Structures are given as structure tokens and as C-alpha cells.
Amino acid sequence: MFKTRITAMLGIEYPIIQGGMMWLSTAEFAAAISNAGGFGIITAMSCGSKGRLKEEIRKCKELTDKPFGVNVSMLPDVTSDEKIEEYFDAIIEEGVTAVETAGRNPEPYLPRLKEAGIKVIHKVPAVRYAQIAESIGIDAVTLVGFECAGHPGMDDITTLILVQKATRVLTIPVIAGGGICDAKGFMAALALGAEGVLMGTRFMLTHECWVHQRIEEWLLNATELDTIVIKRSIQNAARVIKNQAAVRALEMERRGATLEELLTVISGQLGLKAFREGDVDAGVISCGQVVGLIDSLKSIKEVIQEIVDGAQEIYQRLGKIVVC
Ligand SMILES: Cc1cc2nc3c(=O)[nH]c(=O)nc-3n(C[C@H](O)[C@H](O)[C@H](O)COP(=O)(O)O)c2cc1C
């Protein structure tokens, strides 16, 4: 039923992609998305070393015979160039269907990835970066809008605008990310010209995601007003839940804190502690505004199936509204 250049490129049933999620998108998690007909993505940065990433890729291959990918976030404040190189080595040696790159231009790694037959989907928060991606030979781009979890860029442009603009100026396929959690968001993205959707926050709130129950409960009770954007002062804006750690980071930024000072509050290890121990205020936790639309925990299969079934209903409803 859903045939786009993205389903063809990735060899998947539904054009529904899980965005890489630090600490959370493990082999088990990515395999569950792929087994449900979407495209699961392991996060390289959670693995910490080439050896661990290779193990994770192998584990995922044992858990699914469907295509899956690996996310490599190349944010300057998080990962060294040597580590990034190691992760690409692991990906090329093990072989996966596609990589999701983010945070920086992946051009230096493209020749080796292409030679290995690995597709590259670059995730960007602005149309100008998507155009650069197209010009260097990227296979597809994901446009993430201001409402997204993680890094929405510095321009504050919403998904509704970014995706349509990108499809006007690009010829490679566009994936829409940021603010999507159900069939309505999915159909809206396709209507804008996207050939697939990417979701993070929705997939975080599934039975298969290992986050502590107290974090899940906090998120299920959260509204669209419960996220904030931090790290603008270091040109690396990030949308996270509005907890004590995030509010503290904002205060430090207002006082002109350096990256080193900020890291005492925003480090990934503190976020991991929050996920593990259920201490909501322990660290910063990426989360999109779409959390305000999510009020129950579901299985990954349910999330994907409800999108697919709901899309058909919407298609029929719109057919009745639009009378020619
Ligand atoms: C908990 C969490 C962790 C994330 N970690 C990463 C990451 O490590 N790398 C990355 O490129 N994106 C990361 N993201 C962003 C997602 O891949 C995706 O772009 C985003 O969630 C889409 O917006 P949405 O949450 O509104 O669906 C993360 C998102 C969440 C919710």
C-alpha cells in the first residue's frame, strides 16, 4: 500500500523510520521496529567503541532478517573524529542497509560507505543543509523541524514549512521528522511531499523501550508545553524535557557558561543515569513537543499498525470531504 522511493531504497514495508536515540536504540529496539515493517536504527554513540558497535550490529542481525541501520551523530561537543572513524569502520565491516548521519557534513565518509553499498540518509534541520547533502551525493535527507526532540537547529523553522520547502527544491527523497506520532502526522507528511516519516519521541514511549517507569510516567503526563530548547549559546540547540537539569543549563547559559561548565549538567552520562534510575531531574532528556499528543504506552507493533490502519481511514475521510 505504501510505495515510495524510501520503501524501495531501504527494502521496507512501511515508510516509517525510527530516529537514532542515544542510549535507547539498541539492537533489540531497532530489530523490533524493523520486524514491525519499519526501519530500526541502532545508535553508534551509545556503544562507545568499534568492537561494541560490531557486536550490536551482529545481535540485530540475529534478531531480524529485515533491513536496519545505524545512526552516527557527529556533533562536535560529543564525539572525537577518531571515534567517528571507528564507528564507520564497524558499520562498513559488518554491513547494514543504511546509516543515518547527523550533526555535521558526512562527505569525508561517503566514498567508503558507497563502495560498501550502504545508503546514507543525512538528518538536517534546515533546507540549505539538505541542498548541500544532495550536492555531495547523499541518498535521502530527513528534515527535522523546530518541534523535534534532539537537535532542531538554530533557525526555529517548523516541520510543516521545512518539509514542503525541501521537496520543492530537492530531487532526492525527503523524510519528515519532528512532531509526528500517529496516522494524522504521517498522512500530513506525505501530503507535504515527504516519502517517509521519522519518529523518536513516539518510539521512546513503547513497551520495548527500556527507560525507567518513572520517566515513562512523567512523559505520559507531559503536555506540549513541557519541553524547552537549551544549548543555543553553544550553537547546538537541543529540545529536551523541562526538568531541573534543563532549567539549570539555561540559567548557566544566561550567565555565559562555557561548554566544560555546561557539561557538568548536560553530559550524556547524566541522561543515562536519569533513564536508568528514574530520577527525572538527574540529567537532560531529549524529547519533542509531540509528547503532548502521546498519552499511552504501546507496543512498537501497535504504533506502526495504528499508523498504517489510520492512514487508510484518513484517506477515505478526505475523499468524502474533497468533492469534485
Ligand atoms: C531520547 C532521544 C534521544 C535521541 N538521541 C539522538 C541521537 O543520539 N542522535 C540523533 O541523531 N538524534 C537523536 N534523537 C532525535 C531523533 O532521532 C529524531 O530526530 C527526533 O526524535 C524526531 O523528533 P520527534 O521526537 O518529534 O519524533 C533523539 C531523540 C530522543 C527522543
The ligand as an SDF file (V2000), in Angstrom:
LIG
                    3D

 31 33  0  0  0  0  0  0  0  0999 V2000
   15.6080   10.2110   23.8280 C   0  0  0  0  0  0  0  0  0  0  0  0
   16.0690   10.6480   22.4730 C   0  0  0  0  0  0  0  0  0  0  0  0
   17.4040   10.5520   22.1240 C   0  0  0  0  0  0  0  0  0  0  0  0
   17.8450   10.9790   20.8690 C   0  0  0  0  0  0  0  0  0  0  0  0
   19.1600   10.8030   20.5280 N   0  0  0  0  0  0  0  0  0  0  0  0
   19.5690   11.0990   19.2640 C   0  0  0  0  0  0  0  0  0  0  0  0
   20.8870   10.8010   18.8350 C   0  0  0  0  0  0  0  0  0  0  0  0
   21.6960   10.2460   19.5860 O   0  0  0  0  0  0  0  0  0  0  0  0
   21.2410   11.1160   17.5660 N   0  0  0  0  0  0  0  0  0  0  0  0
   20.3660   11.7040   16.6980 C   0  0  0  0  0  0  0  0  0  0  0  0
   20.7360   11.9630   15.5510 O   0  0  0  0  0  0  0  0  0  0  0  0
   19.1080   12.0130   17.0820 N   0  0  0  0  0  0  0  0  0  0  0  0
   18.6890   11.7180   18.3290 C   0  0  0  0  0  0  0  0  0  0  0  0
   17.4000   11.9610   18.6980 N   0  0  0  0  0  0  0  0  0  0  0  0
   16.4700   12.6060   17.7270 C   0  0  0  0  0  0  0  0  0  0  0  0
   15.6570   11.5530   16.9490 C   0  0  0  0  0  0  0  0  0  0  0  0
   16.4750   10.7140   16.1990 O   0  0  0  0  0  0  0  0  0  0  0  0
   14.6750   12.2430   15.9970 C   0  0  0  0  0  0  0  0  0  0  0  0
   15.3740   13.0740   15.0960 O   0  0  0  0  0  0  0  0  0  0  0  0
   13.6410   13.0720   16.7390 C   0  0  0  0  0  0  0  0  0  0  0  0
   13.2100   12.3850   17.8900 O   0  0  0  0  0  0  0  0  0  0  0  0
   12.4290   13.3620   15.8450 C   0  0  0  0  0  0  0  0  0  0  0  0
   11.5250   14.1760   16.5060 O   0  0  0  0  0  0  0  0  0  0  0  0
   10.2630   13.6150   17.3500 P   0  0  0  0  0  0  0  0  0  0  0  0
   10.8070   13.2210   18.6800 O   0  0  0  0  0  0  0  0  0  0  0  0
    9.3310   14.7480   17.4020 O   0  0  0  0  0  0  0  0  0  0  0  0
    9.7210   12.4110   16.6360 O   0  0  0  0  0  0  0  0  0  0  0  0
   16.9250   11.5520   19.9560 C   0  0  0  0  0  0  0  0  0  0  0  0
   15.5780   11.6450   20.3090 C   0  0  0  0  0  0  0  0  0  0  0  0
   15.1420   11.1910   21.5480 C   0  0  0  0  0  0  0  0  0  0  0  0
   13.6790   11.2980   21.9020 C   0  0  0  0  0  0  0  0  0  0  0  0
  1  2  1  0
  2  3  1  0
  2 30  2  0
  3  4  2  0
  4  5  1  0
  4 28  1  0
  5  6  2  0
  6  7  1  0
  6 13  1  0
  7  8  2  0
  7  9  1  0
  9 10  1  0
 10 11  2  0
 10 12  1  0
 12 13  2  0
 13 14  1  0
 14 15  1  0
 14 28  1  0
 15 16  1  0
 16 17  1  0
 16 18  1  0
 18 19  1  0
 18 20  1  0
 20 21  1  0
 20 22  1  0
 22 23  1  0
 23 24  1  0
 24 25  2  0
 24 26  1  0
 24 27  1  0
 28 29  2  0
 29 30  1  0
 30 31  1  0
M  END
$$$$
